[in-house]
Amino acid sequence: MGVAKFIPDDLDRRIIAHLRADGRAPLAKLAEAVGVARGTVQNRLDRLLASGALLGFTVRVREDHDDLTIRAVMMIEVVGKSTTQVIQKLRGIVEIRALHTTNGNWDLVADICTASLSDFDRVLREIRMIDGISNSETSLLLSSV
């Protein structure tokens, strides 16, 4: 018999939403915001962490205070069945902050972040040289709105 998969309920989702806005919010503030006891919030957070539904807490940095100032999204087309090998090579490029599979004309989407345009140019060349990548399209992210 398999283990039941944990699915966050409405209260869990409300707690997570508040943590997205303020990952350092004290338990008492979270409890007040979602209308339950502090102990309930603690139990829910423990369960969310234990189940893997909540991976941890993070810091969000304002874009103009981020050391990595050049951001871009690259759509990548992969030839044949080489996706696994391409993903392994892309994961080795530290400037790729996130990598996603997708549907449609593109196979992968890479979130790229570099400190300068010359670094950005180097990363683009490095990605385009990977065997199995047949095409790519890159867009610089100019500002968040």
Backbone as CSV, one residue per row, in Angstrom:
resi,resn,N_x,N_y,N_z,CA_x,CA_y,CA_z,C_x,C_y,C_z
1,MET,0.833,-1.173,0.000,0.000,0.000,0.000,0.887,1.248,0.000
2,GLY,0.626,2.212,-0.878,1.449,3.405,-1.005,1.141,4.444,0.056
3,VAL,2.042,5.377,0.204,1.872,6.474,1.148,1.022,7.555,0.486
4,ALA,0.040,8.061,1.216,-0.833,9.098,0.683,-0.039,10.380,0.470
5,LYS,-0.284,11.026,-0.644,0.391,12.279,-0.960,-0.260,13.418,-0.179
6,PHE,0.572,14.247,0.452,0.076,15.383,1.222,-0.380,16.468,0.269
7,ILE,-1.588,16.970,0.475,-2.124,18.055,-0.341,-2.503,19.198,0.607
8,PRO,-1.838,20.354,0.460,-2.164,21.494,1.326,-3.624,21.907,1.169
9,ASP,-4.284,22.233,2.291,-5.666,22.696,2.240,-5.696,24.224,2.201
10,ASP,-6.899,24.787,2.340,-7.050,26.242,2.235,-6.236,26.977,3.301
11,LEU,-6.235,26.478,4.532,-5.470,27.129,5.595,-3.974,27.092,5.290
12,ASP,-3.488,25.945,4.831,-2.074,25.838,4.447,-1.736,26.848,3.355
13,ARG,-2.599,26.967,2.359,-2.344,27.896,1.248,-2.347,29.348,1.732
14,ARG,-3.212,29.677,2.691,-3.237,31.043,3.234,-1.963,31.330,4.021
15,ILE,-1.493,30.359,4.780,-0.235,30.531,5.516,0.914,30.734,4.532
16,ILE,0.963,29.912,3.498,2.021,30.028,2.488,1.960,31.391,1.798
17,ALA,0.760,31.865,1.499,0.613,33.175,0.847,1.190,34.280,1.726
18,HIS,0.937,34.217,3.026,1.483,35.231,3.938,3.004,35.107,4.032
19,LEU,3.511,33.888,4.012,4.964,33.702,4.052,5.634,34.204,2.774
20,ARG,4.938,34.118,1.652,5.505,34.654,0.411,5.694,36.162,0.516
21,ALA,4.773,36.824,1.198,4.879,38.275,1.366,5.904,38.634,2.428
22,ASP,6.012,37.803,3.480,6.955,38.071,4.560,7.409,36.737,5.152
23,GLY,8.498,36.204,4.638,9.026,34.922,5.074,9.541,34.927,6.497
24,ARG,9.690,36.106,7.094,10.175,36.214,8.475,9.063,36.563,9.443
25,ALA,7.821,36.480,8.998,6.695,36.829,9.868,6.681,35.915,11.095
26,PRO,6.534,36.502,12.297,6.445,35.681,13.505,5.172,34.829,13.485
27,LEU,5.204,33.718,14.209,4.049,32.821,14.263,2.791,33.561,14.723
28,ALA,2.941,34.446,15.704,1.783,35.178,16.221,1.142,36.040,15.129
29,LYS,1.970,36.674,14.311,1.449,37.509,13.223,0.749,36.648,12.177
30,LEU,1.339,35.492,11.832,0.705,34.565,10.878,-0.630,34.070,11.424
31,ALA,-0.641,33.705,12.707,-1.864,33.198,13.328,-2.980,34.236,13.273
32,GLU,-2.620,35.478,13.586,-3.616,36.553,13.537,-4.116,36.771,12.112
33,ALA,-3.200,36.734,11.159,-3.568,36.992,9.759,-4.511,35.934,9.197
34,VAL,-4.337,34.676,9.615,-5.185,33.600,9.063,-6.302,33.191,10.008
35,GLY,-6.337,33.786,11.209,-7.450,33.570,12.125,-7.446,32.241,12.872
36,VAL,-6.248,31.754,13.230,-6.145,30.523,14.012,-5.134,30.731,15.143
37,ALA,-5.028,29.739,16.019,-4.089,29.810,17.135,-2.647,29.670,16.648
38,ARG,-1.732,30.244,17.423,-0.294,30.166,17.107,0.167,28.719,16.984
39,GLY,-0.298,27.857,17.883,0.070,26.439,17.847,-0.389,25.760,16.567
40,THR,-1.548,26.153,16.066,-2.055,25.596,14.808,-1.129,25.958,13.655
41,VAL,-0.681,27.220,13.636,0.245,27.652,12.580,1.546,26.863,12.685
42,GLN,2.071,26.690,13.905,3.317,25.932,14.092,3.147,24.496,13.598
43,ASN,2.030,23.857,13.964,1.778,22.481,13.512,1.664,22.396,11.997
44,ARG,0.995,23.373,11.413,0.847,23.386,9.950,2.199,23.581,9.276
45,LEU,3.021,24.503,9.782,4.350,24.724,9.198,5.207,23.468,9.326
46,ASP,5.156,22.819,10.499,5.913,21.575,10.680,5.479,20.524,9.663
47,ARG,4.164,20.400,9.468,3.639,19.414,8.517,4.016,19.776,7.074
48,LEU,3.928,21.062,6.734,4.289,21.503,5.383,5.768,21.228,5.096
49,LEU,6.619,21.470,6.076,8.054,21.212,5.907,8.346,19.717,5.841
50,ALA,7.732,18.942,6.728,7.972,17.491,6.764,7.507,16.805,5.477
51,SER,6.413,17.291,4.904,5.869,16.668,3.695,6.632,17.080,2.440
52,GLY,7.415,18.149,2.536,8.112,18.661,1.366,7.290,19.661,0.568
53,ALA,6.048,19.928,1.002,5.214,20.919,0.311,5.820,22.313,0.457
54,LEU,6.460,22.555,1.605,7.180,23.806,1.850,8.644,23.424,1.999
55,LEU,9.481,23.959,1.113,10.887,23.560,1.090,11.748,24.353,2.059
56,GLY,11.289,25.522,2.441,12.074,26.345,3.348,11.673,27.792,3.192
57,PHE,12.496,28.647,3.737,12.228,30.078,3.721,13.386,30.752,3.013
58,THR,13.103,31.840,2.334,14.134,32.477,1.528,14.064,33.991,1.661
59,VAL,15.068,34.636,1.143,15.136,36.093,1.129,14.839,36.567,-0.282
60,ARG,14.016,37.599,-0.393,13.771,38.226,-1.684,14.546,39.531,-1.703
61,VAL,15.308,39.755,-2.757,16.151,40.940,-2.860,15.574,41.857,-3.929
62,ARG,15.496,43.149,-3.606,15.069,44.118,-4.616,16.023,44.048,-5.795
63,GLU,15.488,44.128,-6.991,16.315,43.985,-8.189,17.469,44.966,-8.240
64,ASP,17.250,46.204,-7.779,18.322,47.189,-7.858,19.377,46.994,-6.763
65,HIS,19.181,46.026,-5.860,20.172,45.709,-4.850,20.810,44.348,-5.097
66,ASP,20.449,43.725,-6.183,20.960,42.397,-6.515,22.302,42.544,-7.224
67,ASP,23.303,41.755,-6.793,24.618,41.805,-7.441,24.548,41.373,-8.897
68,LEU,23.644,40.469,-9.197,23.505,39.975,-10.567,22.470,40.838,-11.269
69,THR,22.931,41.711,-12.137,22.042,42.740,-12.666,21.474,42.443,-14.043
70,ILE,22.070,41.562,-14.811,21.565,41.244,-16.147,20.731,39.981,-16.035
71,ARG,19.425,40.100,-16.334,18.532,38.943,-16.264,17.911,38.717,-17.622
72,ALA,17.715,37.440,-17.947,17.131,37.086,-19.236,16.407,35.755,-19.132
73,VAL,15.545,35.523,-20.091,14.870,34.241,-20.246,15.263,33.703,-21.609
74,MET,15.719,32.451,-21.637,16.113,31.818,-22.890,15.219,30.617,-23.150
75,MET,14.575,30.609,-24.313,13.822,29.455,-24.756,14.761,28.595,-25.591
76,ILE,14.724,27.275,-25.344,15.695,26.378,-25.963,14.977,25.230,-26.648
77,GLU,15.389,24.962,-27.892,14.882,23.803,-28.642,15.960,22.726,-28.644
78,VAL,15.552,21.504,-28.323,16.488,20.394,-28.222,16.236,19.416,-29.361
79,VAL,17.325,18.868,-29.923,17.236,17.909,-31.026,16.957,16.514,-30.487
80,GLY,15.996,15.843,-31.093,15.743,14.436,-30.808,15.542,14.133,-29.337
81,LYS,16.242,13.092,-28.883,16.071,12.604,-27.514,17.244,12.989,-26.619
82,SER,17.844,14.141,-26.885,19.017,14.555,-26.120,18.681,15.480,-24.950
83,THR,17.411,15.569,-24.590,16.989,16.503,-23.542,17.706,16.244,-22.222
84,THR,17.813,14.995,-21.804,18.444,14.676,-20.519,19.895,15.142,-20.497
85,GLN,20.640,14.896,-21.578,22.039,15.315,-21.638,22.156,16.841,-21.655
86,VAL,21.261,17.493,-22.376,21.282,18.956,-22.440,20.987,19.542,-21.064
87,ILE,19.998,18.994,-20.365,19.650,19.481,-19.027,20.847,19.332,-18.091
88,GLN,21.534,18.198,-18.145,22.700,17.983,-17.283,23.768,19.040,-17.535
89,LYS,24.017,19.358,-18.790,25.032,20.365,-19.107,24.571,21.761,-18.690
90,LEU,23.300,22.069,-18.901,22.782,23.385,-18.518,22.830,23.571,-17.000
91,ARG,22.568,22.520,-16.250,22.624,22.609,-14.784,24.027,22.936,-14.286
92,GLY,25.033,22.681,-15.098,26.410,22.993,-14.722,26.793,24.450,-14.941
93,ILE,25.909,25.220,-15.521,26.176,26.642,-15.770,25.577,27.432,-14.612
94,VAL,26.446,28.002,-13.774,25.981,28.630,-12.529,25.090,29.845,-12.764
95,GLU,25.200,30.477,-13.894,24.382,31.665,-14.176,22.932,31.313,-14.508
96,ILE,22.639,30.043,-14.712,21.254,29.621,-14.941,20.629,29.378,-13.572
97,ARG,19.737,30.301,-13.176,19.129,30.238,-11.835,17.997,29.237,-11.770
98,ALA,17.314,29.002,-12.870,16.224,28.027,-12.905,16.123,27.488,-14.316
99,LEU,15.704,26.241,-14.425,15.547,25.585,-15.719,14.219,24.839,-15.689
100,HIS,13.411,25.037,-16.726,12.074,24.454,-16.766,11.856,23.730,-18.089
101,THR,11.148,22.601,-18.035,10.652,21.995,-19.272,9.350,22.708,-19.605
102,THR,8.997,22.695,-20.876,7.786,23.393,-21.291,7.187,22.683,-22.501
103,ASN,6.053,23.175,-22.957,5.424,22.611,-24.147,5.474,23.640,-25.270
104,GLY,4.979,23.270,-26.411,4.969,24.195,-27.543,6.228,24.069,-28.383
105,ASN,6.636,25.158,-28.998,7.795,25.137,-29.895,9.120,24.943,-29.174
106,TRP,9.177,25.310,-27.898,10.419,25.231,-27.143,10.365,24.070,-26.168
107,ASP,11.521,23.474,-25.899,11.591,22.336,-24.990,11.960,22.747,-23.565
108,LEU,12.787,23.775,-23.443,13.281,24.218,-22.138,13.231,25.738,-22.050
109,VAL,13.112,26.240,-20.826,13.201,27.675,-20.567,14.228,27.854,-19.449
110,ALA,15.225,28.696,-19.706,16.278,28.956,-18.728,16.166,30.384,-18.220
111,ASP,16.259,30.544,-16.904,16.295,31.857,-16.263,17.774,32.161,-16.022
112,ILE,18.279,33.168,-16.713,19.710,33.475,-16.689,19.938,34.785,-15.937
113,CYS,20.997,34.797,-15.120,21.341,35.993,-14.364,22.857,36.143,-14.351
114,THR,23.346,37.291,-14.830,24.790,37.536,-14.866,25.099,38.923,-14.296
115,ALA,26.380,39.138,-14.010,26.806,40.406,-13.422,27.067,41.482,-14.464
116,SER,27.281,41.078,-15.718,27.606,42.071,-16.746,27.177,41.557,-18.115
117,LEU,27.153,42.476,-19.081,26.819,42.066,-20.446,27.883,41.146,-21.041
118,SER,29.138,41.351,-20.694,30.178,40.460,-21.216,30.011,39.052,-20.646
119,ASP,29.635,38.931,-19.371,29.332,37.616,-18.802,28.116,37.001,-19.484
120,PHE,27.116,37.832,-19.728,25.906,37.379,-20.409,26.241,36.825,-21.792
121,ASP,27.078,37.533,-22.533,27.506,37.090,-23.860,28.231,35.747,-23.777
122,ARG,29.106,35.602,-22.790,29.837,34.342,-22.597,28.875,33.190,-22.322
123,VAL,27.872,33.428,-21.457,26.901,32.384,-21.115,26.095,31.987,-22.341
124,LEU,25.662,32.964,-23.128,24.918,32.645,-24.358,25.737,31.763,-25.285
125,ARG,26.993,32.117,-25.476,27.862,31.301,-26.338,28.039,29.903,-25.766
126,GLU,28.222,29.812,-24.461,28.409,28.517,-23.807,27.171,27.627,-23.996
127,ILE,25.999,28.207,-23.829,24.757,27.445,-23.993,24.596,26.999,-25.442
128,ARG,24.824,27.892,-26.366,24.623,27.568,-27.790,25.600,26.527,-28.314
129,MET,26.705,26.312,-27.603,27.699,25.314,-28.015,27.366,23.903,-27.512
130,ILE,26.366,23.768,-26.684,26.011,22.456,-26.125,25.421,21.578,-27.225
131,ASP,25.992,20.381,-27.377,25.455,19.420,-28.348,24.021,19.068,-27.978
132,GLY,23.139,19.105,-28.963,21.739,18.778,-28.743,20.837,19.994,-28.763
133,ILE,21.414,21.192,-28.644,20.605,22.403,-28.732,20.584,22.836,-30.186
134,SER,19.372,22.875,-30.757,19.262,23.220,-32.169,18.869,24.673,-32.402
135,ASN,18.223,25.296,-31.406,17.761,26.663,-31.599,17.497,27.274,-30.226
136,SER,17.598,28.593,-30.154,17.268,29.284,-28.908,16.807,30.695,-29.225
137,GLU,16.065,31.255,-28.282,15.632,32.655,-28.375,15.725,33.240,-26.984
138,THR,16.394,34.385,-26.880,16.663,34.971,-25.569,16.072,36.372,-25.494
139,SER,15.435,36.664,-24.376,14.892,38.000,-24.125,15.454,38.524,-22.816
140,LEU,16.025,39.733,-22.871,16.490,40.394,-21.648,15.273,40.889,-20.866
141,LEU,15.332,40.757,-19.552,14.261,41.286,-18.700,14.682,42.704,-18.308
142,LEU,13.900,43.676,-18.706,14.274,45.079,-18.517,13.822,45.628,-17.171
143,SER,12.567,45.390,-16.802,12.084,45.855,-15.504,10.890,45.011,-15.093
144,SER,10.649,44.962,-13.786,9.488,44.252,-13.261,8.365,45.254,-13.114
145,VAL,7.175,44.840,-13.483,6.008,45.746,-13.406,4.913,45.147,-12.552
